[in-house]
Amino acid sequence: MNTLAEISRCLKKGKRAVICGHEMPDGDSVGSVLAMGFLLAKIGVKSYILTPDRIPAVYDFLPQPGDIRTADNLPEKCDLAVILDCTDLNRLGDKLSRYISGISVVVNIDHHVSNREFGHYNYVDSKAAAAGEIVFELIKHMGVPLDHDMAVNLYTAIVMDTGSFRFDNTTDRTHKAAAELIGTGLDIAGINQNLFEKKDFAHLKLLGYALDRLKTAGGGRIAWISLPLGIMHELGAADEHAEGIINYPRMLDGVDIGLLFREIAPGKVKVGLRSNKHSDVNTLAAAFGGGGHPRAAGCLVEGSLEDVEIRVIDSCARALQTGVNI
């Protein structure tokens, strides 16, 4: 793995850069990507932010730098790509992954233990609570002044990937970073209101549907929710409206593994896995071609929603029964 000093030197050599996060972006991906855009602007590197999927509306309040494009409007003649919060290029989608593969220097910055170190330069710190925490440390290392726009984005990245500092990936290092970000004069109440207290009708209807259909198995140690594609359409719900629902199965007393099954297309199911203290869901997700962290992971599984649900729940039950991953 490369050092922050090597990553810093690499970024400073860039002329025209693209910055990408993963498909179906969450708060860490969005905040880290936007903060990196502000950082590159400050060191004189022209950058374009490429989004595999639209940035969810919940993050519309975040300051956004420069030129933000989709995969249908790719810039030409870029010599640098910075990929954040992404375990491998496949998580960018086919069009963007092919585009990035043709760029001469690819920098991979991530905090997932399952990262495949696909870049020419790789900085992967699985002890960091969020990719945003790493970007914060990179900014400090480079001696670039931390301004309000960077701070809003990085605080959002960190607060979302730590579950408002509730998850066990939160460390003293995380709180120190958050304290310095807050010290720039952030409106913490306003940020948290935007993130957690503004929900549209589709989100609340979907949450109601989800909670009404919570299921358990394994003597109450496994809990899950399934969201069929037809229900998403019926309720007018988009990908972003499902964000956060995965946490509810894990909240059930006695649950070791909580899951969310979401049908994103016919024959394709996105599976999110969360664990409390005992199970390594990264290993469970890896068995289905995914990955992430020991306490939070995901995978994309082909098959009907019912079939995928049966296969993954069975795998979780076997792991709990045999003591594997515990």
ZAPASE-807245 format. One record per residue (C-alpha): x, y, z; residue in one letter. Coordinates in steps of 0.1 Angstrom, whole numbers, plus 5000, padded with zeros to 4 digits. Example, Ala and Ser with C-alpha at 12.3 -4.5 7.8 and 13.67 -1.06 7.14 Angstrom:
2
512349555078A 513749895071S 
***
This chain:
326
500050005000M 501150354993N 501650635019T 499750955022L 502851135011A 502950924979E 499250994973I 499851364978S 502651374953R 500651184928C 497651424931L 499851734927K 501251594894K 497751574879G 496451824853K 492951704845R 491351454869A 488151254872V 486751174907I 484350884912C 482450704939G 480450384938H 477050304923E 474050384944M 476050644964P 475650675001D 476750965024G 480350865027D 480750824989S 479051154981V 480751355008G 484251215001S 483951274963V 482751634967L 485451714993A 488051564970M 486851804942G 487452104965F 490851964974L 491951924938L 490752274930A 492852414957K 496052254944I 495352364908G 494052044893V 491052064871K 488551794880S 485351644869Y 483051444892I 481551144875L 478550974891T 477450624881P 474050714896D 472351044905R 473351194938I 470351124962P 468251434969A 468951415006V 472451544998Y 471351844977D 472252075006F 475951985003L 478352234986P 479352094952Q 482452184933P 483152214896G 481851994869D 479551704879I 478751464850R 477051124844T 478550834825A 476850974794D 478951284793N 482551174799L 485451434797P 488351384774E 492051384779K 492151324817C 495551204831D 494351124866L 491450934882A 490650934919V 488350664931I 486850684966L 485050444989D 484950174962C 486249814966T 486749754929D 486149914895L 483149704889N 481249914915R 481450204891L 479250034865G 480349904831D 480650234813K 482650424840L 484850124848S 485950094811R 486550464810Y 488650464842I 490750174829S 491950384801G 493350664823I 497150654829S 497150704867V 494450574890V 494450654927V 492350424949N 491350564984I 489150345005D 488450205040H 486949865031H 488849555042V 487649385010S 489249644987N 491149484958R 493749754955E 492949804918F 494750144914G 498250234903H 498350404937Y 496350254966N 495650395001Y 493350155019V 492950195056D 490349955070S 490650115105K 489350445092A 485650485100A 484850635066A 486550735033A 485851085045G 488051035075E 490950945051I 490251245029V 490351465060F 493751325069E 495051365034L 494051735034I 495851785067K 498951605054H 499051825023M 498852135044G 495752255025V 493552495045P 490352315056L 487452535045D 483752525052H 482852355019D 485252065026M 484152045062A 480452015055V 481051725030N 483551545052L 481451575083Y 478551435063T 480651145051A 481851055086I 478451095103V 476650875078M 479150585078D 479350575116T 475550585121G 475950925139S 478950785157F 476950485170R 478750205151F 481850025164D 483950165136N 483850495155T 487150565173T 488950845191D 490550925157R 487050965143T 485951205170H 489051415167K 488451455130A 484851545137A 485851795163A 488151975139E 485551975112L 482952125136I 485552385146G 485352535112T 481952675122G 479652405109L 475952425116D 475652085131I 471952105138A 471252215102G 473351935087I 471751665109N 468251805102Q 468951775064N 470351425068L 467851265093F 464751475098E 463651565063K 461851265048K 459551265018D 456251075016F 457750794995A 460450725021H 457950695050L 455550485030K 458350245021L 459450235057L 455950145068G 455749865042Y 459149735053A 458549725090L 455149555085D 456949275068R 459949215091L 460848845093K 463148645116T 464848305115A 467548115134G 465748145167G 465548525164G 469248575156R 468548665120I 466048935109A 465449075074W 463249285052I 462549235015S 461549504991L 460149384957P 460749594926L 456949614921G 456449774955I 459150034949M 457350134917H 453950124933E 455050354961L 457050584938G 460250504957A 463750544943A 466950384955D 467650664979E 464350604998H 465650265009A 468650415026E 468750345064G 466050075063I 468649805067I 469349925102N 465949825115Y 466349445114P 469549485133R 467849685160M 465649395170L 466649255204D 468548935201G 469448975164V 473048895153D 472548955116I 470149195100G 469549205062L 467849405036L 466949235003F 466049484975R 465149374940E 466749634917I 465849474884A 464149144874P 466548864885G 468949104904K 468749154941V 470949384962K 471649244996V 472749455026G 474149275057L 474649425091R 475849245123S 476049345159N 479049195177K 479548845166H 479248775129S 481648875101D 479248975074V 482049075051N 482948705048T 479248615043L 478948875015A 482148754999A 480648414994A 478148584971F 480748794953G 480449104975G 482249245005G 482649545028G 483449545065H 483049285093P 479949465106R 478549605073A 478749455039A 476749395007G 476449194975C 474549174943L 472948834937V 471248704906E 468048514910G 464448584920S 463848774952L 462448464970E 465348244958D 468048494968V 466348545002E 466348165009I 470048114998R 471448405018V 469348335049I 470447975048D 474148085045S 473748315076C 471948035096A 474747785088R 477348035099A 475648095132L 475147725138Q 478647615130T 480347915147G 482048015114V 482648395112N 481748435149I 
***
